[in-house]
């Protein structure tokens, strides 16, 4: 799944040690630009991803994420993990090819108005107004 919006909050990173070794995680909050803006809190796991994404508050990003649920003491909790975060400017620049100006090409003709205004006072036309 993907969602685009602006990063409004970057929480402090959390780290620890598990059976697999050391880990680090950081949570961020994204706000969409819909008519009724929505907010989504998502997590980024791993020092390499945190460094590669370089997420900053105020940045416009496109977030690709997975949603998963887990049970703890009879209650269910959702987790939203981002696996890719890209700045919107970088994404738009890589998708839109840039065309170089062509020198020596004929200029485009100027657009003329479809009707010239007649101020002579002659009412010989057959329009009712």
N, C-alpha and C positions, 0 to 999 in steps of 0.2 A: 504494500500500500504506500501511497505517497501523499504528502500534504505540503503546501507552500504557505509561508507566513514569515512573521518577524519574531526574532528571539527577544523576549521581554524579561526573562529571568535566567540567570545561570547560578545554580546552587553550588555550594562548596563541594569539591571532590571528596569521595569516600574511598578508603582503601583498607585492605586487610589481607589475611593469609588463610588459605583453605588447604584442603588435602592436595590440590593441584598446584599450589604455589601462591605467589602474591597476586593480588588483583587490585584494580582501580576502576572507579565508576563515577560519573558525574551526571546530574539531572539538569535538564533545561526545560523552559516553558516557551512554547511557540503560540503566537496569536495569529489567526487567519484574518483575511481582509474581506470576509463575506459581509452581506448586509447586516447580519447579526454575528459579530466576530465570536469565534470559538477559541478556546485555549486547550492545549494539549501538553501534558508533561511527558517527556520521554527521557530514556537513559542511554548513555553511550558507555560501553564497557571496553576497557583496554587502553593502556597508555598510548599505544601506537595509533589507535583510532582518534583519541582525544587530540593528539598532536597533529595528525593528518587533517582532521576536519577544521581545527582552529576556530571553533564556534565562539562568537562574541555577542554581547548584548547589543541590540539595535541592528543586527545583521539580518538581511532578507535571505532566506534559505529555502531549499526544497529538501524535505526529509523523507527518506525511504525507510520504512519501519515494519516490524512484525509485532503482532499482538499475541500474548500468551496469558493463560490463567493458571493459577496454582492454588491449592488448598492448604490452609494452615489452621489447625484447631477448629475444624468444622466451618470455617469461613473461606470464601474465595476472593482472590485478589488478582487484578489484571496487571500485567507489566507490558510496557511499550518500549521496545529496544530498537534504536536506530542503527541500521547497518550502513547507511550512506547519507551524508549531509553535504549538499553543494550550495555554494552561494549562487543566487539567482543571476547576477550579472555575468559570472563566469559561464554559467550554463547557456544563457542567451547568446553570448559572444561565440561560443563554440558551435552552436546550432545554426546561426545565421551566417551564410557566406558573404564575404565582403567583396563588392565589385569595384574594381578600379575605374576611375573616370577615363573615358576614351577621348583622347585629344584629336582634333581634326574632324570629329563627327558633326554632322549638320545639327544646328540647334532645333529644338522642338518649336513648332509654330505656335504663336500666341493664340489663345482662345478668344474668339470674338463673341460678344453677346448675341443670343439667337434673334433678338428683335431690336431694331434701332428705334429710339423714341422719336416720335414725330411731334414737334411743338409748333407746327405751322397753323394750327387751328382748323385745318381742313377736316371736315367730318364726313368724308365721302365713303368711309368704310361702312360695311353693313352690320357691324356689331351693335347689339342692343344697349350697350353701356358705354 
